[in-house]
Amino acid sequence: LGASVSFAGKVGMDDFGKKVLLDLQKAGVSTELIIRDQDRKTGITVALNRGEDRAMITYPGAMEAFSANEITNDKLQEADHLHVSSVFLQPEIRKNLHDLLKRAKASGLTTSLDPQWDPNEEWDLDLESLMQHLDLFLPNEQEFRYLTGSYEIEVAARQLPGECIIVVKQGNRGATLFHWGEKIYRQAYTNPEPADAIGAGDSFDAGFIFRYIRDAPLEECLGFGNLVGAVSTTAAGGTAAIQSLSQVEEVGKQQFDYDPK
C-alpha cells in the first residue's frame, strides 16, 4: 500500500526460508529483522479453501522458536508502529507479548494485535493486561467471542479496560469498531464471486493500520480496511491481489463502487 514495512520473524536455512525472504523482498518489505536458524526448518502452512471458509494446517517449524526478546529496543525505535499477529502459533512471542508491547509503547510506537485462531482452542491470552499497551485490537468475530467468553461482542467490548480501539471483523457483514463507548459500523464491500477469503482479515488489518498511522478518522480507517479485505478476495491466496495503493483503489472503483475521496 506504500508504507515502509519491515518484517520480523524466523526461518530455517532451507529452500522455503529462501522463498519467504525472496517473496518479501520482491514486495518491497525489509527482511533485515528475519533470523535464519540453522537448527530448525521453516514453518509452512497449507490452506484448504471452500467458498468463504478455509482451514489451515501448519507445521510451525522455526516460528515456534522466535522470541519477543529477539526484537531489540534499538530496532523498535526505528519504527512508528508495531503489529503482532498469530500469537497462538508463536509460543515464545506470546510468552513475552506484554513486555514487547510495553517496550514498543515506551519507544513511542503505536501498537496493534491480531491474535488469530488458537489451534488448541484454549484462548489463554490476558486481554486486560495487554490492552494497557495496545492501540488497536483486531480480532475477527469468532475469535473475539472465544477470547472474551461472551457471545455479545458489544457487551464484551464495553467491559474491556483501557483506551484501546477494538475492531471486530465480521467477514462479508463488514466490521464494527468500539472506542470510549462509541460504536462505528461499516458495511463490507461484497465480492459476489470471491477467488477465496484467505488473508482477507490480514488485508483488512493492513488497510486499517495504513490509514490509522496517517491519522485518518476512524470511520475512514474502517472503510479502507473493508476495501483492502475485499480486494484481497479477487485473487487466490493472501497477497496476490494487492499490488499497490493505486491498484487497490482502481479495483475498488471498478468492482466495489469505491470512492477514494
C-alpha positions as CSV (number, residue, x, y, z in Angstrom):
1,L,0.0,0.0,0.0
2,G,3.0,2.3,0.1
3,A,4.1,2.2,3.8
4,S,7.7,1.3,4.7
5,V,7.5,-2.1,6.3
6,S,10.0,-4.4,8.0
7,F,9.0,-8.0,8.9
8,A,10.4,-9.7,12.0
9,G,10.4,-13.5,12.3
10,K,12.5,-16.7,12.0
11,V,13.0,-19.1,9.1
12,G,15.3,-22.1,8.5
13,M,18.2,-22.3,6.1
14,D,16.1,-24.4,3.7
15,D,14.5,-23.5,0.3
16,F,11.2,-22.5,2.0
17,G,13.2,-19.9,4.0
18,K,14.8,-18.6,0.9
19,K,11.4,-18.3,-0.8
20,V,10.0,-16.4,2.1
21,L,12.8,-13.9,2.1
22,L,12.7,-13.5,-1.7
23,D,9.0,-13.0,-1.9
24,L,9.0,-10.4,0.9
25,Q,11.9,-8.6,-0.8
26,K,10.1,-8.6,-4.2
27,A,7.2,-7.0,-2.4
28,G,9.4,-4.2,-1.0
29,V,9.4,-5.5,2.6
30,S,12.6,-5.3,4.5
31,T,13.8,-8.7,5.7
32,E,16.6,-7.3,7.9
33,L,14.9,-8.5,11.1
34,I,14.3,-12.0,9.9
35,I,16.6,-14.5,11.6
36,R,17.8,-17.7,9.8
37,D,18.0,-20.6,12.2
38,Q,20.5,-23.4,11.2
39,D,18.8,-25.9,13.6
40,R,15.2,-25.6,12.5
41,K,13.2,-25.8,9.3
42,T,11.0,-23.0,8.0
43,G,7.3,-23.1,9.1
44,I,4.8,-23.8,6.4
45,T,1.0,-23.6,6.2
46,V,-1.3,-25.4,3.8
47,A,-4.6,-23.6,3.3
48,L,-7.7,-25.5,2.3
49,N,-10.4,-23.3,0.8
50,R,-14.1,-23.7,0.1
51,G,-16.2,-20.6,-0.7
52,E,-15.6,-18.1,2.1
53,D,-14.5,-20.7,4.6
54,R,-11.0,-22.1,4.9
55,A,-8.9,-24.3,7.1
56,M,-5.2,-24.0,7.8
57,I,-2.8,-26.8,8.6
58,T,0.5,-25.5,9.9
59,Y,3.9,-27.0,10.6
60,P,5.3,-24.3,12.9
61,G,9.0,-25.0,12.5
62,A,11.2,-22.1,13.3
63,M,8.4,-19.8,14.1
64,E,7.9,-21.6,17.4
65,A,11.4,-20.5,18.5
66,F,11.1,-16.9,17.5
67,S,11.1,-14.8,20.7
68,A,10.0,-11.3,21.6
69,N,13.4,-10.8,23.2
70,E,14.9,-11.1,19.7
71,I,13.2,-7.8,18.8
72,T,15.5,-5.3,20.4
73,N,14.7,-1.8,21.6
74,D,17.1,-0.4,19.1
75,K,15.1,-2.0,16.3
76,L,11.8,-0.9,17.8
77,Q,13.0,2.7,17.9
78,E,13.5,2.7,14.1
79,A,9.7,2.1,13.6
80,D,6.5,4.1,14.1
81,H,4.1,1.2,14.6
82,L,4.3,-2.4,15.7
83,H,1.8,-5.0,14.5
84,V,1.8,-8.5,16.0
85,S,-0.3,-11.5,14.7
86,S,-0.7,-15.2,15.0
87,V,0.4,-15.3,18.7
88,F,-1.0,-18.8,19.3
89,L,1.4,-20.2,16.7
90,Q,4.3,-18.4,18.3
91,P,4.6,-19.5,22.0
92,E,7.8,-17.6,22.6
93,I,6.2,-14.4,21.3
94,R,3.1,-15.0,23.4
95,K,5.1,-15.7,26.5
96,N,6.7,-12.2,26.4
97,L,4.0,-10.3,24.4
98,H,3.1,-8.0,27.3
99,D,6.8,-6.9,27.6
100,L,7.2,-6.5,23.8
101,L,4.1,-4.2,23.6
102,K,5.2,-2.3,26.7
103,R,8.7,-1.7,25.2
104,A,7.2,-0.6,21.9
105,K,4.9,1.9,23.7
106,A,7.9,3.2,25.7
107,S,9.8,3.7,22.4
108,G,6.9,5.9,21.1
109,L,5.3,3.4,18.8
110,T,1.6,2.8,18.3
111,T,0.7,-0.9,18.5
112,S,-1.8,-3.4,17.2
113,L,-2.6,-7.1,17.7
114,D,-4.5,-9.6,15.6
115,P,-4.5,-12.7,17.8
116,Q,-5.9,-15.0,15.1
117,W,-7.1,-18.6,15.8
118,D,-5.9,-20.7,18.6
119,P,-5.4,-24.3,17.1
120,N,-5.6,-25.7,20.7
121,E,-8.8,-23.7,21.3
122,E,-7.6,-22.8,24.8
123,W,-7.6,-19.0,24.2
124,D,-5.2,-18.3,27.0
125,L,-4.5,-14.6,26.5
126,D,-4.5,-12.0,29.2
127,L,-6.5,-9.3,27.3
128,E,-7.0,-7.0,30.2
129,S,-3.2,-6.7,30.7
130,L,-2.4,-6.5,27.0
131,M,-5.0,-3.7,26.5
132,Q,-2.9,-1.4,28.6
133,H,-0.2,-1.4,25.8
134,L,-2.4,-1.7,22.7
135,D,-3.8,1.0,20.5
136,L,-5.6,-1.4,18.1
137,F,-7.1,-4.9,18.8
138,L,-8.2,-6.6,15.6
139,P,-9.8,-10.0,16.1
140,N,-12.5,-11.5,14.0
141,E,-15.9,-12.0,15.5
142,Q,-15.5,-15.7,16.4
143,E,-12.0,-15.1,17.9
144,F,-13.4,-12.2,20.0
145,R,-16.2,-14.3,21.4
146,Y,-13.8,-17.1,22.4
147,L,-11.3,-14.7,23.9
148,T,-13.9,-12.8,26.0
149,G,-16.2,-15.7,26.7
150,S,-19.2,-13.5,25.6
151,Y,-21.4,-14.1,22.5
152,E,-22.5,-10.4,22.6
153,I,-19.5,-8.6,21.1
154,E,-20.8,-5.1,22.1
155,V,-21.2,-6.1,25.7
156,A,-17.7,-7.7,25.8
157,A,-16.1,-4.7,24.1
158,R,-17.5,-2.3,26.7
159,Q,-16.3,-4.4,29.6
160,L,-12.7,-4.4,28.4
161,P,-10.5,-1.7,30.1
162,G,-8.2,1.0,28.6
163,E,-8.1,3.3,25.6
164,C,-7.5,0.5,23.1
165,I,-9.6,0.7,19.9
166,I,-11.3,-2.6,19.4
167,V,-12.1,-3.5,15.8
168,V,-14.1,-6.7,15.2
169,K,-14.0,-8.1,11.7
170,Q,-17.3,-9.8,10.6
171,G,-16.4,-11.2,7.2
172,N,-18.9,-10.3,4.4
173,R,-21.0,-8.4,7.0
174,G,-18.3,-5.7,7.4
175,A,-16.6,-4.6,10.7
176,T,-17.6,-2.9,13.9
177,L,-15.3,-0.6,15.9
178,F,-15.7,0.2,19.6
179,H,-13.8,3.1,21.4
180,W,-14.7,5.1,24.5
181,G,-18.3,4.0,24.4
182,E,-18.6,4.9,20.7
183,K,-19.7,2.2,18.2
184,I,-18.9,2.6,14.4
185,Y,-20.1,0.0,11.9
186,R,-19.1,-0.1,8.2
187,Q,-20.7,-2.5,5.8
188,A,-18.5,-4.8,3.8
189,Y,-17.6,-4.3,0.1
190,T,-19.2,-7.5,-1.2
191,N,-17.5,-9.7,-3.8
192,P,-20.1,-12.0,-5.3
193,E,-17.5,-14.3,-6.8
194,P,-14.5,-14.4,-4.5
195,A,-11.5,-16.4,-5.5
196,D,-11.0,-17.2,-1.9
197,A,-11.1,-15.4,1.5
198,I,-7.6,-16.5,2.6
199,G,-5.8,-13.5,4.0
200,A,-8.8,-11.2,3.9
201,G,-8.6,-10.5,7.6
202,D,-4.9,-9.7,7.4
203,S,-5.5,-7.5,4.4
204,F,-8.2,-5.6,6.4
205,D,-5.6,-5.1,9.2
206,A,-3.1,-3.7,6.6
207,G,-5.7,-1.3,5.2
208,F,-6.9,-0.1,8.6
209,I,-3.4,0.4,10.0
210,F,-2.3,2.1,6.8
211,R,-4.9,4.8,7.3
212,Y,-4.6,4.8,11.1
213,I,-0.8,5.7,11.1
214,R,-1.7,8.6,8.9
215,D,-4.2,10.0,11.5
216,A,-7.2,9.4,9.3
217,P,-10.6,9.4,11.1
218,L,-11.6,6.0,12.5
219,E,-14.6,5.6,10.2
220,E,-12.3,6.1,7.2
221,C,-9.8,3.6,8.6
222,L,-12.7,1.1,9.0
223,G,-13.9,1.6,5.4
224,F,-10.5,1.3,3.9
225,G,-9.8,-1.8,5.9
226,N,-13.0,-3.3,4.4
227,L,-11.9,-2.3,0.9
228,V,-8.5,-3.9,1.1
229,G,-10.0,-7.0,2.6
230,A,-12.5,-7.2,-0.3
231,V,-9.8,-6.6,-2.9
232,S,-7.8,-9.4,-1.5
233,T,-10.6,-11.8,-2.3
234,T,-10.4,-11.1,-6.0
235,A,-7.3,-13.3,-6.5
236,A,-6.3,-16.6,-4.8
237,G,-4.0,-16.6,-1.8
238,G,-3.4,-13.9,0.8
239,T,-1.3,-11.4,-1.1
240,A,-1.7,-11.9,-4.9
241,A,-4.5,-9.3,-5.3
242,I,-2.7,-6.5,-3.5
243,Q,0.0,-4.8,-5.7
244,S,-0.1,-1.1,-4.9
245,L,-2.3,1.6,-3.4
246,S,-3.3,2.9,-6.8
247,Q,-4.2,-0.7,-8.0
248,V,-6.3,-1.3,-4.9
249,E,-8.2,1.9,-5.4
250,E,-8.7,1.2,-9.1
251,V,-10.1,-2.3,-8.3
252,G,-12.2,-0.7,-5.6
253,K,-13.7,1.8,-8.0
254,Q,-14.3,-0.8,-10.8
255,Q,-15.7,-3.7,-8.7
256,F,-16.9,-2.2,-5.4
257,D,-18.0,1.4,-6.3
258,Y,-15.3,2.7,-4.0
259,D,-14.8,6.5,-3.9
260,P,-11.3,7.4,-2.8
261,K,-12.4,10.9,-2.0
